[in-house]
Amino acid sequence: MKKYAVRITKSAQNDIYQVIDYISEIYKAPLTAENYLIGLFDAIFSLENYAESIRVSTKTDILKYGINARTIVFKKLIIVYTVHSDIALVQAVISGALIKS
């Protein structure tokens, strides 16, 4: 089975930290934020095993990240990534409520 190196862009890192800060600061739930971060990173790094098995998105809001953009879901977040040879590059982590067709 092919393995992929998972990389996260600076923009996607900022998306992640905004979500975690929001949970920690607005909801005053730092432990929940920490557990959420662990689960989110588990979902992201699981791409190393199956990145290309997810179909390319046809949604306009996702395709702006690349013509081969794909998505996986973690709770209410959409993880947007592209595949380049043996690298799964996470481009964004966004609210699923923001995605339109």
C-alpha positions in Angstrom: 0.0 0.0 0.0 1.3 3.4 -1.0 2.1 5.9 1.9 1.8 9.6 1.5 3.8 12.3 3.4 1.2 14.6 4.9 2.1 18.3 4.9 0.1 21.3 6.1 0.3 24.7 4.5 0.7 27.8 6.7 -2.8 28.9 5.8 -4.3 25.6 6.9 -2.2 25.8 10.1 -3.8 29.2 10.8 -7.2 27.7 10.1 -6.6 25.0 12.7 -5.3 27.4 15.3 -8.3 29.8 14.8 -10.7 26.9 15.5 -8.7 25.8 18.6 -8.4 29.3 19.9 -12.2 29.8 19.4 -13.0 26.7 21.4 -10.5 27.5 24.1 -11.2 31.2 24.5 -14.9 31.8 23.5 -16.2 28.6 25.0 -13.7 28.6 27.9 -13.0 24.9 27.2 -9.2 24.4 26.9 -9.4 20.7 27.5 -12.1 20.3 24.9 -9.9 22.3 22.5 -6.9 20.1 23.2 -8.9 16.9 22.5 -10.4 18.5 19.4 -6.9 19.3 18.1 -5.7 15.7 18.8 -8.7 14.3 16.8 -8.3 16.8 14.0 -4.6 15.9 13.6 -5.5 12.2 13.7 -7.9 12.7 10.9 -5.4 14.8 8.9 -2.5 12.4 9.3 -4.7 9.4 8.5 -4.4 10.7 4.9 -1.0 9.0 4.8 -2.7 5.7 4.2 -5.4 6.6 1.6 -5.0 10.2 0.3 -5.7 9.3 -3.4 -8.6 7.0 -2.6 -10.9 10.0 -2.0 -12.5 11.3 -5.2 -11.6 14.8 -6.5 -14.3 17.3 -5.4 -16.6 18.9 -8.0 -17.6 21.7 -5.7 -16.6 25.2 -6.8 -15.7 26.3 -3.3 -13.3 23.4 -3.0 -11.8 23.5 -6.5 -10.4 27.0 -5.8 -7.7 25.1 -3.8 -6.6 23.1 -6.9 -8.0 21.1 -9.8 -7.3 17.9 -7.8 -8.7 19.1 -4.5 -10.3 16.5 -2.3 -12.0 16.7 1.1 -12.4 14.7 4.3 -14.7 15.6 7.2 -13.8 15.9 10.8 -16.9 16.7 13.0 -18.2 20.0 11.4 -14.9 20.8 9.6 -13.9 20.1 6.1 -10.2 19.3 5.5 -9.3 20.3 2.0 -6.1 18.7 0.5 -4.4 18.0 -2.8 -2.2 15.1 -3.8 1.1 15.7 -5.5 3.0 12.4 -6.2 3.5 11.0 -2.8 2.5 14.1 -0.8 -0.9 14.9 0.6 -0.9 18.7 1.1 -3.6 20.1 3.4 -4.7 23.4 1.9 -7.4 24.5 4.3 -9.6 23.5 7.3 -12.9 25.2 7.0 -16.4 25.0 8.4 -18.7 22.7 6.5 -21.4 25.3 6.7 -19.4 27.6 4.4 -19.3 25.0 1.5 -21.8 25.5 -1.3 -22.1 23.5 -4.5 
